[in-house]
Amino acid sequence: MEQKEIVVEKVGEPANRCNDFTASLPTDECRYAVYDYDFVTEENCQKSRIFFIAWSPDTSRVRSKMIYASSKDRFKRN
């Protein structure tokens, strides 16, 4: 079955840490992830950055990596 949509599989809690996020990524399947990172600068300013991550581990299938890579470009264009 060919997938034609992106489905939200999991939503983390604000209290979760970066290690929780990385531990939730599968070791042999591709995924997209959005990580909202809040931090305080050396000047004591509250900041936030949102990261878009295309997770494609070496152990995932080549076809899956190709599909994720081509779909990622669509995100970048939009």
PyMOL Python script that loads the backbone (N, CA, C, O; Angstrom):
from pymol import cmd

cmd.read_pdbstr("""\
ATOM      1  N   MET A   1       0.846  -1.177   0.000  1.00  0.00           N
ATOM      2  CA  MET A   1       0.000   0.000   0.000  1.00  0.00           C
ATOM      3  C   MET A   1       0.892   1.241   0.000  1.00  0.00           C
ATOM      4  O   MET A   1       1.796   1.360   0.826  1.00  0.00           O
ATOM      5  N   GLU A   2       0.641   2.140  -0.903  1.00  0.00           N
ATOM      6  CA  GLU A   2       1.408   3.371  -0.992  1.00  0.00           C
ATOM      7  C   GLU A   2       0.729   4.460  -0.177  1.00  0.00           C
ATOM      8  O   GLU A   2      -0.461   4.727  -0.345  1.00  0.00           O
ATOM      9  N   GLN A   3       1.492   5.080   0.700  1.00  0.00           N
ATOM     10  CA  GLN A   3       0.929   6.131   1.539  1.00  0.00           C
ATOM     11  C   GLN A   3       1.035   7.469   0.820  1.00  0.00           C
ATOM     12  O   GLN A   3       2.049   7.767   0.190  1.00  0.00           O
ATOM     13  N   LYS A   4      -0.021   8.272   0.919  1.00  0.00           N
ATOM     14  CA  LYS A   4      -0.054   9.560   0.241  1.00  0.00           C
ATOM     15  C   LYS A   4      -0.316  10.703   1.193  1.00  0.00           C
ATOM     16  O   LYS A   4      -0.595  11.821   0.761  1.00  0.00           O
ATOM     17  N   GLU A   5      -0.230  10.439   2.486  1.00  0.00           N
ATOM     18  CA  GLU A   5      -0.441  11.498   3.453  1.00  0.00           C
ATOM     19  C   GLU A   5       0.497  11.302   4.640  1.00  0.00           C
ATOM     20  O   GLU A   5       1.001  10.207   4.890  1.00  0.00           O
ATOM     21  N   ILE A   6       0.708  12.372   5.344  1.00  0.00           N
ATOM     22  CA  ILE A   6       1.538  12.328   6.540  1.00  0.00           C
ATOM     23  C   ILE A   6       0.612  12.307   7.741  1.00  0.00           C
ATOM     24  O   ILE A   6      -0.280  13.146   7.867  1.00  0.00           O
ATOM     25  N   VAL A   7       0.830  11.347   8.616  1.00  0.00           N
ATOM     26  CA  VAL A   7      -0.019  11.140   9.777  1.00  0.00           C
ATOM     27  C   VAL A   7       0.796  11.413  11.035  1.00  0.00           C
ATOM     28  O   VAL A   7       1.929  10.947  11.157  1.00  0.00           O
ATOM     29  N   VAL A   8       0.225  12.162  11.965  1.00  0.00           N
ATOM     30  CA  VAL A   8       0.893  12.418  13.241  1.00  0.00           C
ATOM     31  C   VAL A   8       0.811  11.149  14.061  1.00  0.00           C
ATOM     32  O   VAL A   8      -0.273  10.669  14.392  1.00  0.00           O
ATOM     33  N   GLU A   9       1.971  10.618  14.380  1.00  0.00           N
ATOM     34  CA  GLU A   9       2.047   9.357  15.122  1.00  0.00           C
ATOM     35  C   GLU A   9       2.137   9.584  16.618  1.00  0.00           C
ATOM     36  O   GLU A   9       1.589   8.812  17.406  1.00  0.00           O
ATOM     37  N   LYS A  10       2.829  10.645  17.009  1.00  0.00           N
ATOM     38  CA  LYS A  10       3.051  10.882  18.430  1.00  0.00           C
ATOM     39  C   LYS A  10       3.273  12.371  18.665  1.00  0.00           C
ATOM     40  O   LYS A  10       3.899  13.056  17.856  1.00  0.00           O
ATOM     41  N   VAL A  11       2.749  12.861  19.788  1.00  0.00           N
ATOM     42  CA  VAL A  11       2.967  14.240  20.204  1.00  0.00           C
ATOM     43  C   VAL A  11       3.594  14.194  21.590  1.00  0.00           C
ATOM     44  O   VAL A  11       3.052  13.576  22.506  1.00  0.00           O
ATOM     45  N   GLY A  12       4.727  14.845  21.735  1.00  0.00           N
ATOM     46  CA  GLY A  12       5.412  14.858  23.026  1.00  0.00           C
ATOM     47  C   GLY A  12       4.862  15.946  23.933  1.00  0.00           C
ATOM     48  O   GLY A  12       4.161  16.857  23.492  1.00  0.00           O
ATOM     49  N   GLU A  13       5.189  15.830  25.175  1.00  0.00           N
ATOM     50  CA  GLU A  13       4.780  16.813  26.168  1.00  0.00           C
ATOM     51  C   GLU A  13       5.871  17.872  26.328  1.00  0.00           C
ATOM     52  O   GLU A  13       7.048  17.568  26.131  1.00  0.00           O
ATOM     53  N   PRO A  14       5.508  19.108  26.682  1.00  0.00           N
ATOM     54  CA  PRO A  14       6.513  20.151  26.882  1.00  0.00           C
ATOM     55  C   PRO A  14       7.575  19.785  27.917  1.00  0.00           C
ATOM     56  O   PRO A  14       8.707  20.262  27.841  1.00  0.00           O
ATOM     57  N   ALA A  15       7.218  18.952  28.868  1.00  0.00           N
ATOM     58  CA  ALA A  15       8.175  18.561  29.911  1.00  0.00           C
ATOM     59  C   ALA A  15       9.190  17.529  29.418  1.00  0.00           C
ATOM     60  O   ALA A  15      10.206  17.299  30.075  1.00  0.00           O
ATOM     61  N   ASN A  16       8.925  16.904  28.264  1.00  0.00           N
ATOM     62  CA  ASN A  16       9.863  15.918  27.722  1.00  0.00           C
ATOM     63  C   ASN A  16      11.167  16.589  27.320  1.00  0.00           C
ATOM     64  O   ASN A  16      11.184  17.749  26.911  1.00  0.00           O
ATOM     65  N   ARG A  17      12.246  15.850  27.441  1.00  0.00           N
ATOM     66  CA  ARG A  17      13.572  16.369  27.120  1.00  0.00           C
ATOM     67  C   ARG A  17      14.022  15.852  25.762  1.00  0.00           C
ATOM     68  O   ARG A  17      13.370  14.990  25.173  1.00  0.00           O
ATOM     69  N   CYS A  18      15.113  16.368  25.276  1.00  0.00           N
ATOM     70  CA  CYS A  18      15.657  15.964  23.984  1.00  0.00           C
ATOM     71  C   CYS A  18      15.923  14.459  23.938  1.00  0.00           C
ATOM     72  O   CYS A  18      15.688  13.820  22.912  1.00  0.00           O
ATOM     73  N   ASN A  19      16.407  13.895  25.035  1.00  0.00           N
ATOM     74  CA  ASN A  19      16.670  12.456  25.079  1.00  0.00           C
ATOM     75  C   ASN A  19      15.392  11.637  24.906  1.00  0.00           C
ATOM     76  O   ASN A  19      15.419  10.569  24.293  1.00  0.00           O
ATOM     77  N   ASP A  20      14.278  12.127  25.439  1.00  0.00           N
ATOM     78  CA  ASP A  20      12.993  11.454  25.257  1.00  0.00           C
ATOM     79  C   ASP A  20      12.605  11.460  23.778  1.00  0.00           C
ATOM     80  O   ASP A  20      12.108  10.469  23.242  1.00  0.00           O
ATOM     81  N   PHE A  21      12.843  12.593  23.141  1.00  0.00           N
ATOM     82  CA  PHE A  21      12.523  12.735  21.721  1.00  0.00           C
ATOM     83  C   PHE A  21      13.348  11.763  20.875  1.00  0.00           C
ATOM     84  O   PHE A  21      12.792  11.021  20.066  1.00  0.00           O
ATOM     85  N   THR A  22      14.654  11.762  21.055  1.00  0.00           N
ATOM     86  CA  THR A  22      15.505  10.892  20.241  1.00  0.00           C
ATOM     87  C   THR A  22      15.230   9.417  20.518  1.00  0.00           C
ATOM     88  O   THR A  22      15.327   8.592  19.610  1.00  0.00           O
ATOM     89  N   ALA A  23      14.893   9.077  21.749  1.00  0.00           N
ATOM     90  CA  ALA A  23      14.584   7.687  22.080  1.00  0.00           C
ATOM     91  C   ALA A  23      13.294   7.220  21.419  1.00  0.00           C
ATOM     92  O   ALA A  23      13.103   6.020  21.222  1.00  0.00           O
ATOM     93  N   SER A  24      12.411   8.142  21.074  1.00  0.00           N
ATOM     94  CA  SER A  24      11.134   7.758  20.463  1.00  0.00           C
ATOM     95  C   SER A  24      11.253   7.510  18.959  1.00  0.00           C
ATOM     96  O   SER A  24      10.313   6.998  18.351  1.00  0.00           O
ATOM     97  N   LEU A  25      12.380   7.858  18.348  1.00  0.00           N
ATOM     98  CA  LEU A  25      12.558   7.639  16.915  1.00  0.00           C
ATOM     99  C   LEU A  25      12.900   6.172  16.647  1.00  0.00           C
ATOM    100  O   LEU A  25      13.719   5.592  17.360  1.00  0.00           O
ATOM    101  N   PRO A  26      12.281   5.562  15.624  1.00  0.00           N
ATOM    102  CA  PRO A  26      12.560   4.155  15.331  1.00  0.00           C
ATOM    103  C   PRO A  26      13.979   3.979  14.765  1.00  0.00           C
ATOM    104  O   PRO A  26      14.516   4.875  14.115  1.00  0.00           O
ATOM    105  N   THR A  27      14.560   2.825  15.022  1.00  0.00           N
ATOM    106  CA  THR A  27      15.938   2.588  14.573  1.00  0.00           C
ATOM    107  C   THR A  27      16.021   2.129  13.126  1.00  0.00           C
ATOM    108  O   THR A  27      17.100   2.170  12.533  1.00  0.00           O
ATOM    109  N   ASP A  28      14.899   1.689  12.537  1.00  0.00           N
ATOM    110  CA  ASP A  28      14.969   1.152  11.180  1.00  0.00           C
ATOM    111  C   ASP A  28      13.868   1.667  10.253  1.00  0.00           C
ATOM    112  O   ASP A  28      13.610   1.069   9.209  1.00  0.00           O
ATOM    113  N   GLU A  29      13.226   2.758  10.621  1.00  0.00           N
ATOM    114  CA  GLU A  29      12.180   3.344   9.779  1.00  0.00           C
ATOM    115  C   GLU A  29      12.372   4.850   9.698  1.00  0.00           C
ATOM    116  O   GLU A  29      12.851   5.480  10.641  1.00  0.00           O
ATOM    117  N   CYS A  30      11.993   5.419   8.559  1.00  0.00           N
ATOM    118  CA  CYS A  30      12.095   6.866   8.361  1.00  0.00           C
ATOM    119  C   CYS A  30      10.922   7.571   9.039  1.00  0.00           C
ATOM    120  O   CYS A  30       9.834   7.010   9.173  1.00  0.00           O
ATOM    121  N   ARG A  31      11.160   8.778   9.453  1.00  0.00           N
ATOM    122  CA  ARG A  31      10.124   9.605  10.065  1.00  0.00           C
ATOM    123  C   ARG A  31      10.439  11.071   9.819  1.00  0.00           C
ATOM    124  O   ARG A  31      11.591  11.447   9.606  1.00  0.00           O
ATOM    125  N   TYR A  32       9.396  11.893   9.850  1.00  0.00           N
ATOM    126  CA  TYR A  32       9.555  13.343   9.948  1.00  0.00           C
ATOM    127  C   TYR A  32       9.283  13.704  11.386  1.00  0.00           C
ATOM    128  O   TYR A  32       8.474  13.061  12.055  1.00  0.00           O
ATOM    129  N   ALA A  33       9.949  14.719  11.857  1.00  0.00           N
ATOM    130  CA  ALA A  33       9.709  15.163  13.226  1.00  0.00           C
ATOM    131  C   ALA A  33       9.804  16.677  13.273  1.00  0.00           C
ATOM    132  O   ALA A  33      10.559  17.294  12.521  1.00  0.00           O
ATOM    133  N   VAL A  34       9.035  17.257  14.161  1.00  0.00           N
ATOM    134  CA  VAL A  34       9.113  18.691  14.438  1.00  0.00           C
ATOM    135  C   VAL A  34       9.422  18.808  15.925  1.00  0.00           C
ATOM    136  O   VAL A  34       8.717  18.258  16.771  1.00  0.00           O
ATOM    137  N   TYR A  35      10.483  19.532  16.219  1.00  0.00           N
ATOM    138  CA  TYR A  35      10.923  19.670  17.605  1.00  0.00           C
ATOM    139  C   TYR A  35      10.911  21.141  17.984  1.00  0.00           C
ATOM    140  O   TYR A  35      11.607  21.951  17.370  1.00  0.00           O
ATOM    141  N   ASP A  36      10.132  21.484  18.980  1.00  0.00           N
ATOM    142  CA  ASP A  36      10.025  22.857  19.474  1.00  0.00           C
ATOM    143  C   ASP A  36      10.953  22.980  20.677  1.00  0.00           C
ATOM    144  O   ASP A  36      10.705  22.394  21.731  1.00  0.00           O
ATOM    145  N   TYR A  37      12.015  23.741  20.506  1.00  0.00           N
ATOM    146  CA  TYR A  37      13.066  23.837  21.517  1.00  0.00           C
ATOM    147  C   TYR A  37      13.044  25.208  22.182  1.00  0.00           C
ATOM    148  O   TYR A  37      13.290  26.223  21.531  1.00  0.00           O
ATOM    149  N   ASP A  38      12.748  25.234  23.479  1.00  0.00           N
ATOM    150  CA  ASP A  38      12.772  26.467  24.270  1.00  0.00           C
ATOM    151  C   ASP A  38      14.077  26.511  25.058  1.00  0.00           C
ATOM    152  O   ASP A  38      14.515  25.502  25.611  1.00  0.00           O
ATOM    153  N   PHE A  39      14.691  27.688  25.100  1.00  0.00           N
ATOM    154  CA  PHE A  39      15.942  27.823  25.836  1.00  0.00           C
ATOM    155  C   PHE A  39      16.118  29.253  26.317  1.00  0.00           C
ATOM    156  O   PHE A  39      15.397  30.155  25.891  1.00  0.00           O
ATOM    157  N   VAL A  40      17.076  29.453  27.201  1.00  0.00           N
ATOM    158  CA  VAL A  40      17.407  30.769  27.733  1.00  0.00           C
ATOM    159  C   VAL A  40      18.842  31.090  27.298  1.00  0.00           C
ATOM    160  O   VAL A  40      19.750  30.282  27.492  1.00  0.00           O
ATOM    161  N   THR A  41      19.035  32.258  26.717  1.00  0.00           N
ATOM    162  CA  THR A  41      20.356  32.657  26.244  1.00  0.00           C
ATOM    163  C   THR A  41      21.245  33.084  27.407  1.00  0.00           C
ATOM    164  O   THR A  41      20.791  33.192  28.546  1.00  0.00           O
ATOM    165  N   GLU A  42      22.508  33.324  27.103  1.00  0.00           N
ATOM    166  CA  GLU A  42      23.442  33.805  28.122  1.00  0.00           C
ATOM    167  C   GLU A  42      23.018  35.166  28.666  1.00  0.00           C
ATOM    168  O   GLU A  42      23.359  35.528  29.792  1.00  0.00           O
ATOM    169  N   GLU A  43      22.268  35.918  27.853  1.00  0.00           N
ATOM    170  CA  GLU A  43      21.766  37.227  28.280  1.00  0.00           C
ATOM    171  C   GLU A  43      20.448  37.109  29.044  1.00  0.00           C
ATOM    172  O   GLU A  43      19.800  38.116  29.330  1.00  0.00           O
ATOM    173  N   ASN A  44      20.056  35.886  29.371  1.00  0.00           N
ATOM    174  CA  ASN A  44      18.841  35.595  30.117  1.00  0.00           C
ATOM    175  C   ASN A  44      17.562  35.946  29.348  1.00  0.00           C
ATOM    176  O   ASN A  44      16.573  36.375  29.942  1.00  0.00           O
ATOM    177  N   CYS A  45      17.590  35.762  28.030  1.00  0.00           N
ATOM    178  CA  CYS A  45      16.409  35.979  27.190  1.00  0.00           C
ATOM    179  C   CYS A  45      15.792  34.625  26.838  1.00  0.00           C
ATOM    180  O   CYS A  45      16.495  33.697  26.438  1.00  0.00           O
ATOM    181  N   GLN A  46      14.482  34.524  26.991  1.00  0.00           N
ATOM    182  CA  GLN A  46      13.767  33.303  26.627  1.00  0.00           C
ATOM    183  C   GLN A  46      13.643  33.246  25.113  1.00  0.00           C
ATOM    184  O   GLN A  46      13.180  34.205  24.495  1.00  0.00           O
ATOM    185  N   LYS A  47      14.050  32.137  24.506  1.00  0.00           N
ATOM    186  CA  LYS A  47      13.990  31.959  23.051  1.00  0.00           C
ATOM    187  C   LYS A  47      13.349  30.622  22.736  1.00  0.00           C
ATOM    188  O   LYS A  47      13.240  29.745  23.593  1.00  0.00           O
ATOM    189  N   SER A  48      12.930  30.485  21.490  1.00  0.00           N
ATOM    190  CA  SER A  48      12.343  29.244  21.020  1.00  0.00           C
ATOM    191  C   SER A  48      12.744  29.039  19.562  1.00  0.00           C
ATOM    192  O   SER A  48      12.768  29.987  18.777  1.00  0.00           O
ATOM    193  N   ARG A  49      13.053  27.812  19.213  1.00  0.00           N
ATOM    194  CA  ARG A  49      13.361  27.450  17.833  1.00  0.00           C
ATOM    195  C   ARG A  49      12.559  26.198  17.492  1.00  0.00           C
ATOM    196  O   ARG A  49      12.399  25.301  18.321  1.00  0.00           O
ATOM    197  N   ILE A  50      12.063  26.152  16.272  1.00  0.00           N
ATOM    198  CA  ILE A  50      11.343  24.980  15.803  1.00  0.00           C
ATOM    199  C   ILE A  50      12.192  24.327  14.722  1.00  0.00           C
ATOM    200  O   ILE A  50      12.579  24.971  13.746  1.00  0.00           O
ATOM    201  N   PHE A  51      12.476  23.042  14.907  1.00  0.00           N
ATOM    202  CA  PHE A  51      13.306  22.285  13.979  1.00  0.00           C
ATOM    203  C   PHE A  51      12.454  21.277  13.231  1.00  0.00           C
ATOM    204  O   PHE A  51      11.625  20.590  13.828  1.00  0.00           O
ATOM    205  N   PHE A  52      12.658  21.188  11.925  1.00  0.00           N
ATOM    206  CA  PHE A  52      12.054  20.138  11.110  1.00  0.00           C
ATOM    207  C   PHE A  52      13.146  19.112  10.848  1.00  0.00           C
ATOM    208  O   PHE A  52      14.215  19.448  10.338  1.00  0.00           O
ATOM    209  N   ILE A  53      12.873  17.862  11.199  1.00  0.00           N
ATOM    210  CA  ILE A  53      13.886  16.817  11.099  1.00  0.00           C
ATOM    211  C   ILE A  53      13.379  15.721  10.176  1.00  0.00           C
ATOM    212  O   ILE A  53      12.263  15.226  10.333  1.00  0.00           O
ATOM    213  N   ALA A  54      14.207  15.351   9.221  1.00  0.00           N
ATOM    214  CA  ALA A  54      13.920  14.208   8.358  1.00  0.00           C
ATOM    215  C   ALA A  54      14.813  13.069   8.840  1.00  0.00           C
ATOM    216  O   ALA A  54      16.014  13.061   8.573  1.00  0.00           O
ATOM    217  N   TRP A  55      14.228  12.114   9.547  1.00  0.00           N
ATOM    218  CA  TRP A  55      14.966  11.004  10.150  1.00  0.00           C
ATOM    219  C   TRP A  55      14.985   9.837   9.173  1.00  0.00           C
ATOM    220  O   TRP A  55      13.942   9.256   8.874  1.00  0.00           O
ATOM    221  N   SER A  56      16.165   9.495   8.678  1.00  0.00           N
ATOM    222  CA  SER A  56      16.335   8.374   7.746  1.00  0.00           C
ATOM    223  C   SER A  56      17.550   7.558   8.164  1.00  0.00           C
ATOM    224  O   SER A  56      18.639   7.764   7.628  1.00  0.00           O
ATOM    225  N   PRO A  57      17.388   6.641   9.103  1.00  0.00           N
ATOM    226  CA  PRO A  57      18.534   5.862   9.570  1.00  0.00           C
ATOM    227  C   PRO A  57      19.089   4.952   8.473  1.00  0.00           C
ATOM    228  O   PRO A  57      18.365   4.562   7.557  1.00  0.00           O
ATOM    229  N   ASP A  58      20.359   4.622   8.571  1.00  0.00           N
ATOM    230  CA  ASP A  58      21.011   3.756   7.581  1.00  0.00           C
ATOM    231  C   ASP A  58      20.331   2.405   7.450  1.00  0.00           C
ATOM    232  O   ASP A  58      20.385   1.783   6.389  1.00  0.00           O
ATOM    233  N   THR A  59      19.695   1.947   8.514  1.00  0.00           N
ATOM    234  CA  THR A  59      19.068   0.618   8.504  1.00  0.00           C
ATOM    235  C   THR A  59      17.667   0.604   7.892  1.00  0.00           C
ATOM    236  O   THR A  59      17.060  -0.461   7.781  1.00  0.00           O
ATOM    237  N   SER A  60      17.149   1.760   7.497  1.00  0.00           N
ATOM    238  CA  SER A  60      15.815   1.784   6.864  1.00  0.00           C
ATOM    239  C   SER A  60      15.933   1.366   5.399  1.00  0.00           C
ATOM    240  O   SER A  60      17.019   1.393   4.821  1.00  0.00           O
ATOM    241  N   ARG A  61      14.803   0.979   4.809  1.00  0.00           N
ATOM    242  CA  ARG A  61      14.794   0.522   3.419  1.00  0.00           C
ATOM    243  C   ARG A  61      15.108   1.670   2.460  1.00  0.00           C
ATOM    244  O   ARG A  61      14.737   2.818   2.705  1.00  0.00           O
ATOM    245  N   VAL A  62      15.788   1.347   1.381  1.00  0.00           N
ATOM    246  CA  VAL A  62      16.186   2.355   0.392  1.00  0.00           C
ATOM    247  C   VAL A  62      14.960   3.040  -0.198  1.00  0.00           C
ATOM    248  O   VAL A  62      14.953   4.262  -0.349  1.00  0.00           O
ATOM    249  N   ARG A  63      13.933   2.282  -0.532  1.00  0.00           N
ATOM    250  CA  ARG A  63      12.711   2.882  -1.108  1.00  0.00           C
ATOM    251  C   ARG A  63      12.088   3.875  -0.139  1.00  0.00           C
ATOM    252  O   ARG A  63      11.642   4.948  -0.544  1.00  0.00           O
ATOM    253  N   SER A  64      12.059   3.522   1.132  1.00  0.00           N
ATOM    254  CA  SER A  64      11.499   4.416   2.147  1.00  0.00           C
ATOM    255  C   SER A  64      12.313   5.710   2.223  1.00  0.00           C
ATOM    256  O   SER A  64      11.744   6.799   2.305  1.00  0.00           O
ATOM    257  N   LYS A  65      13.630   5.591   2.194  1.00  0.00           N
ATOM    258  CA  LYS A  65      14.492   6.785   2.230  1.00  0.00           C
ATOM    259  C   LYS A  65      14.227   7.681   1.025  1.00  0.00           C
ATOM    260  O   LYS A  65      14.199   8.905   1.151  1.00  0.00           O
ATOM    261  N   MET A  66      14.034   7.070  -0.143  1.00  0.00           N
ATOM    262  CA  MET A  66      13.782   7.849  -1.359  1.00  0.00           C
ATOM    263  C   MET A  66      12.453   8.586  -1.266  1.00  0.00           C
ATOM    264  O   MET A  66      12.369   9.752  -1.651  1.00  0.00           O
ATOM    265  N   ILE A  67      11.421   7.930  -0.765  1.00  0.00           N
ATOM    266  CA  ILE A  67      10.102   8.552  -0.635  1.00  0.00           C
ATOM    267  C   ILE A  67      10.167   9.712   0.355  1.00  0.00           C
ATOM    268  O   ILE A  67       9.633  10.788   0.087  1.00  0.00           O
ATOM    269  N   TYR A  68      10.808   9.501   1.482  1.00  0.00           N
ATOM    270  CA  TYR A  68      10.924  10.563   2.484  1.00  0.00           C
ATOM    271  C   TYR A  68      11.732  11.737   1.958  1.00  0.00           C
ATOM    272  O   TYR A  68      11.388  12.890   2.219  1.00  0.00           O
ATOM    273  N   ALA A  69      12.800  11.461   1.224  1.00  0.00           N
ATOM    274  CA  ALA A  69      13.631  12.538   0.681  1.00  0.00           C
ATOM    275  C   ALA A  69      12.859  13.381  -0.327  1.00  0.00           C
ATOM    276  O   ALA A  69      12.959  14.608  -0.311  1.00  0.00           O
ATOM    277  N   SER A  70      12.093  12.738  -1.202  1.00  0.00           N
ATOM    278  CA  SER A  70      11.341  13.500  -2.201  1.00  0.00           C
ATOM    279  C   SER A  70      10.185  14.264  -1.568  1.00  0.00           C
ATOM    280  O   SER A  70       9.865  15.371  -2.003  1.00  0.00           O
ATOM    281  N   SER A  71       9.562  13.694  -0.556  1.00  0.00           N
ATOM    282  CA  SER A  71       8.474  14.389   0.138  1.00  0.00           C
ATOM    283  C   SER A  71       8.993  15.567   0.942  1.00  0.00           C
ATOM    284  O   SER A  71       8.316  16.586   1.070  1.00  0.00           O
ATOM    285  N   LYS A  72      10.189  15.427   1.481  1.00  0.00           N
ATOM    286  CA  LYS A  72      10.812  16.513   2.259  1.00  0.00           C
ATOM    287  C   LYS A  72      10.977  17.753   1.392  1.00  0.00           C
ATOM    288  O   LYS A  72      10.772  18.873   1.859  1.00  0.00           O
ATOM    289  N   ASP A  73      11.343  17.557   0.145  1.00  0.00           N
ATOM    290  CA  ASP A  73      11.494  18.699  -0.762  1.00  0.00           C
ATOM    291  C   ASP A  73      10.199  19.464  -0.938  1.00  0.00           C
ATOM    292  O   ASP A  73      10.210  20.682  -1.114  1.00  0.00           O
ATOM    293  N   ARG A  74       9.090  18.760  -0.893  1.00  0.00           N
ATOM    294  CA  ARG A  74       7.778  19.428  -0.999  1.00  0.00           C
ATOM    295  C   ARG A  74       7.539  20.347   0.189  1.00  0.00           C
ATOM    296  O   ARG A  74       7.008  21.447   0.032  1.00  0.00           O
ATOM    297  N   PHE A  75       7.934  19.893   1.390  1.00  0.00           N
ATOM    298  CA  PHE A  75       7.837  20.751   2.576  1.00  0.00           C
ATOM    299  C   PHE A  75       8.682  22.007   2.406  1.00  0.00           C
ATOM    300  O   PHE A  75       8.240  23.111   2.723  1.00  0.00           O
ATOM    301  N   LYS A  76       9.876  21.834   1.914  1.00  0.00           N
ATOM    302  CA  LYS A  76      10.791  22.971   1.754  1.00  0.00           C
ATOM    303  C   LYS A  76      10.234  23.996   0.770  1.00  0.00           C
ATOM    304  O   LYS A  76      10.392  25.201   0.967  1.00  0.00           O
ATOM    305  N   ARG A  77       9.587  23.518  -0.282  1.00  0.00           N
ATOM    306  CA  ARG A  77       9.011  24.433  -1.277  1.00  0.00           C
ATOM    307  C   ARG A  77       7.833  25.204  -0.712  1.00  0.00           C
ATOM    308  O   ARG A  77       7.629  26.365  -1.065  1.00  0.00           O
ATOM    309  N   ASN A  78       7.053  24.578   0.161  1.00  0.00           N
ATOM    310  CA  ASN A  78       5.867  25.231   0.712  1.00  0.00           C
ATOM    311  C   ASN A  78       6.261  26.047   1.913  1.00  0.00           C
ATOM    312  O   ASN A  78       5.410  26.683   2.533  1.00  0.00           O
TER     313      ASN A  78
END
""", "prot")
cmd.dss("prot")
cmd.show_as("cartoon", "prot")
cmd.util.cbc("prot")
cmd.orient("prot")
